[in-house]
Amino acid sequence: MKPTVGRVVYFYPAASRACFGFWVDKGKPLAAIVAHVEQSGSSTYVNVSVIDKSGKHFPVTAVPFAETEQPDCPIDHCAWMPYQRERHAKDEIAARNDMHTEAMTSI
């Protein structure tokens, strides 16, 4: 599942990021809105508008995007929220079931 412009994702700031104006709770994600998506080989990078816990917006560019959060990652990264991953998994299962049902009815 690839991120798209306008989607809300989690932003996990690097530990050193706190000194650059973000109000963070260590280990907790911040909300971010995807402004741009860049594909480079098998890696995906996003430009995001991060919203800190006080409601301030901060632009962050070229952030690696991961399918799941990386708890001890030493660099900034973005990831899907848990409910987004669950929804995607359910959609994939439903699509596979639909294909299986369609294949069985065409026999």
Backbone bond lengths (Angstrom), bond angles and torsions (degrees), N, CA, C in turn:
res aa  C-N    CA-C-N  psi(-1)  N-CA   C-N-CA  omega(-1)  CA-C   N-CA-C  phi
1 M - - - 1.439 - - 1.528 108.11 -
2 K 1.297 116.66 119.28 1.459 122.00 -177.79 1.527 110.41 -96.17
3 P 1.325 117.39 143.35 1.467 119.99 176.98 1.526 110.23 -69.96
4 T 1.321 115.91 153.35 1.451 121.54 177.33 1.529 109.13 -131.89
5 V 1.311 115.95 158.27 1.458 122.00 -179.32 1.531 109.46 -58.81
6 G 1.324 115.19 134.19 1.455 121.06 178.09 1.518 114.50 96.55
7 R 1.336 117.61 -14.75 1.468 120.52 179.95 1.516 110.31 -73.22
8 V 1.321 115.24 147.02 1.456 121.59 174.30 1.527 107.23 -94.99
9 V 1.324 115.82 129.92 1.464 121.79 -179.74 1.527 108.66 -133.75
10 Y 1.303 116.18 171.94 1.460 120.58 173.65 1.526 109.56 -88.36
11 F 1.327 115.72 140.23 1.454 123.00 173.86 1.520 107.07 -113.97
12 Y 1.326 116.03 124.82 1.460 122.37 177.57 1.518 108.05 -107.01
13 P 1.345 117.01 105.28 1.464 118.84 -178.55 1.523 112.04 -74.75
14 A 1.315 115.09 148.16 1.466 120.25 172.82 1.521 107.86 -64.71
15 A 1.311 116.82 154.64 1.464 121.19 -178.39 1.523 111.53 -55.73
16 S 1.325 117.43 -35.74 1.462 120.71 -177.80 1.522 112.50 -74.88
17 R 1.321 117.72 -13.07 1.467 122.29 -176.26 1.532 111.97 -64.71
18 A 1.329 118.26 -26.87 1.467 121.40 -175.70 1.527 111.90 -56.78
19 C 1.307 117.91 -28.89 1.465 119.90 -177.81 1.526 112.42 -81.02
20 F 1.333 118.92 -0.27 1.465 121.47 -178.94 1.525 112.85 -103.60
21 G 1.321 117.32 20.62 1.454 119.57 174.14 1.514 115.65 105.24
22 F 1.313 119.25 -10.97 1.458 120.59 177.17 1.522 109.88 -75.67
23 W 1.311 115.70 137.90 1.460 120.23 168.77 1.518 105.64 -93.14
24 V 1.325 116.77 111.34 1.469 120.38 -175.83 1.522 110.80 -126.42
25 D 1.326 114.26 154.31 1.448 122.53 167.34 1.512 104.80 -108.19
26 K 1.304 117.53 118.56 1.462 122.16 -173.96 1.531 111.63 -47.75
27 G 1.323 114.40 126.99 1.458 120.84 177.42 1.515 115.30 84.42
28 K 1.336 117.67 -9.87 1.462 120.21 179.93 1.527 109.71 -97.69
29 P 1.337 116.16 140.58 1.462 118.99 -179.54 1.519 112.29 -77.66
30 L 1.316 114.62 161.94 1.455 122.80 172.56 1.529 108.10 -112.65
31 A 1.328 116.81 154.82 1.456 121.07 175.59 1.521 109.50 -74.03
32 A 1.317 116.41 144.61 1.464 121.47 177.64 1.521 109.24 -145.40
33 I 1.324 115.91 144.23 1.458 122.33 176.96 1.519 107.63 -108.99
34 V 1.327 116.53 126.91 1.462 121.84 -178.37 1.530 109.42 -72.68
35 A 1.333 115.99 124.63 1.463 122.00 179.04 1.525 112.11 -103.86
36 H 1.340 116.71 -26.81 1.468 121.25 -177.55 1.526 108.57 -158.00
37 V 1.328 116.19 144.79 1.466 122.00 178.20 1.514 108.25 -122.68
38 E 1.316 116.48 132.24 1.471 122.82 179.36 1.523 108.52 -126.85
39 Q 1.325 115.66 126.36 1.468 121.33 176.82 1.517 108.49 -100.84
40 S 1.329 116.64 128.76 1.457 121.54 177.76 1.520 107.85 -132.13
41 G 1.321 115.75 98.34 1.458 119.74 -174.56 1.514 109.38 64.79
42 S 1.318 117.25 -126.29 1.466 120.40 179.36 1.525 111.79 -92.89
43 S 1.336 117.58 1.21 1.466 121.37 -178.67 1.526 111.05 -99.95
44 T 1.319 115.28 147.24 1.454 122.13 177.32 1.522 108.58 -118.43
45 Y 1.331 115.56 134.44 1.458 121.96 177.53 1.517 108.43 -124.58
46 V 1.328 116.50 146.21 1.456 120.53 179.98 1.519 110.74 -129.20
47 N 1.324 115.45 148.78 1.454 122.22 166.92 1.519 104.89 -99.96
48 V 1.328 116.49 131.28 1.458 120.00 -174.93 1.520 111.93 -133.42
49 S 1.320 114.62 156.33 1.454 121.99 168.48 1.527 104.73 -102.92
50 V 1.319 116.00 108.48 1.462 121.83 -177.02 1.522 108.63 -89.25
51 I 1.320 115.47 139.42 1.456 121.15 178.13 1.527 107.38 -112.99
52 D 1.341 116.16 117.22 1.461 118.00 -178.62 1.532 109.96 -81.14
53 K 1.328 116.45 178.75 1.466 119.31 -173.84 1.519 113.66 -69.37
54 S 1.336 118.01 -12.29 1.460 120.16 174.96 1.528 111.67 -93.44
55 G 1.341 117.18 -4.23 1.459 122.03 178.71 1.513 114.89 96.41
56 K 1.324 117.89 2.22 1.465 121.01 177.96 1.526 110.03 -76.23
57 H 1.345 115.21 144.28 1.461 121.66 177.30 1.527 109.57 -99.61
58 F 1.327 115.39 138.73 1.459 121.91 176.93 1.523 108.60 -134.33
59 P 1.324 118.54 128.67 1.464 119.60 175.51 1.529 110.05 -78.68
60 V 1.316 115.57 137.23 1.468 121.35 175.10 1.526 106.40 -135.67
61 T 1.330 116.33 128.79 1.463 120.22 -175.54 1.517 111.90 -111.82
62 A 1.330 113.99 157.29 1.471 123.06 175.37 1.532 112.23 54.37
63 V 1.320 115.67 48.89 1.462 121.61 179.77 1.526 108.65 -90.12
64 P 1.340 119.13 127.57 1.461 120.43 176.03 1.530 110.23 -61.81
65 F 1.332 115.30 138.81 1.464 120.44 178.34 1.515 109.09 -107.54
66 A 1.326 116.22 128.19 1.466 122.27 179.39 1.525 108.60 -116.76
67 E 1.325 117.32 150.02 1.465 120.92 177.38 1.524 111.23 -64.20
68 T 1.331 116.76 -35.17 1.462 121.80 178.70 1.522 109.10 -130.96
69 E 1.317 115.66 160.68 1.455 119.17 179.52 1.524 110.46 -66.24
70 Q 1.322 114.81 150.24 1.461 122.64 178.70 1.523 106.56 -115.13
71 P 1.349 118.00 92.38 1.468 120.99 -168.78 1.528 116.21 -53.73
72 D 1.303 118.90 -40.72 1.464 120.71 -176.05 1.524 112.77 -105.62
73 C 1.315 116.62 24.73 1.458 120.73 -177.50 1.532 109.81 -69.25
74 P 1.336 117.91 130.44 1.470 119.98 -178.00 1.533 114.01 -80.97
75 I 1.334 117.72 -2.68 1.468 120.51 -179.87 1.525 109.85 -121.92
76 D 1.341 115.87 160.47 1.465 120.37 173.61 1.517 109.11 -56.28
77 H 1.324 117.07 145.56 1.458 120.59 170.03 1.523 109.27 -158.60
78 C 1.321 115.48 159.78 1.460 122.61 176.03 1.517 108.27 -115.63
79 A 1.334 115.39 154.67 1.462 120.92 178.06 1.525 108.73 -154.04
80 W 1.329 114.44 162.31 1.457 119.80 175.49 1.513 110.41 -67.59
81 M 1.325 116.51 151.57 1.456 122.06 172.82 1.533 107.76 -73.66
82 P 1.338 118.26 153.18 1.468 119.91 -178.70 1.530 114.04 -53.10
83 Y 1.334 118.53 -42.60 1.457 119.04 -178.42 1.527 111.44 -65.64
84 Q 1.360 117.14 -30.74 1.462 120.01 178.27 1.530 110.10 -67.77
85 R 1.340 116.78 -40.83 1.470 120.34 177.76 1.524 110.69 -65.29
86 E 1.342 117.00 -41.94 1.466 120.93 178.80 1.522 110.74 -62.71
87 R 1.310 117.12 -43.81 1.463 121.64 -179.63 1.533 110.61 -63.23
88 H 1.323 116.50 -42.54 1.460 120.85 179.06 1.530 110.22 -62.86
89 A 1.328 116.97 -42.81 1.469 120.80 178.89 1.525 110.62 -61.91
90 K 1.328 117.82 -43.04 1.471 121.45 178.35 1.523 110.95 -63.63
91 D 1.334 116.62 -41.70 1.466 120.61 179.03 1.525 111.26 -63.07
92 E 1.349 116.67 -40.20 1.466 119.84 178.15 1.519 111.43 -64.08
93 I 1.322 117.74 -42.27 1.467 121.66 178.63 1.518 110.04 -63.45
94 A 1.329 117.27 -44.33 1.459 120.67 178.94 1.522 111.19 -62.11
95 A 1.321 117.55 -40.88 1.472 120.87 179.23 1.529 110.65 -64.71
96 R 1.332 117.00 -41.48 1.475 119.92 177.98 1.524 110.62 -64.29
97 N 1.331 117.09 -41.32 1.467 120.48 178.82 1.518 110.94 -64.14
98 D 1.330 117.11 -39.44 1.465 121.02 177.90 1.523 110.65 -63.22
99 M 1.347 117.24 -42.75 1.467 120.75 179.17 1.524 109.98 -64.76
100 H 1.324 117.50 -40.88 1.464 121.66 -179.40 1.527 109.53 -64.84
101 T 1.324 117.62 -45.15 1.465 121.89 179.51 1.516 110.42 -62.55
102 E 1.319 117.45 -43.04 1.463 122.10 179.46 1.527 110.54 -63.03
103 A 1.327 116.62 -41.93 1.467 120.28 179.56 1.520 111.29 -65.17
104 M 1.323 116.27 -38.30 1.475 119.66 -179.05 1.523 111.75 -70.51
105 T 1.335 118.14 -33.76 1.462 119.95 -179.26 1.518 112.65 -78.15
106 S 1.328 117.32 -16.97 1.467 119.27 -179.56 1.530 111.85 -89.76
107 I 1.316 116.78 -2.09 1.485 119.94 179.93 1.487 110.68 -80.43
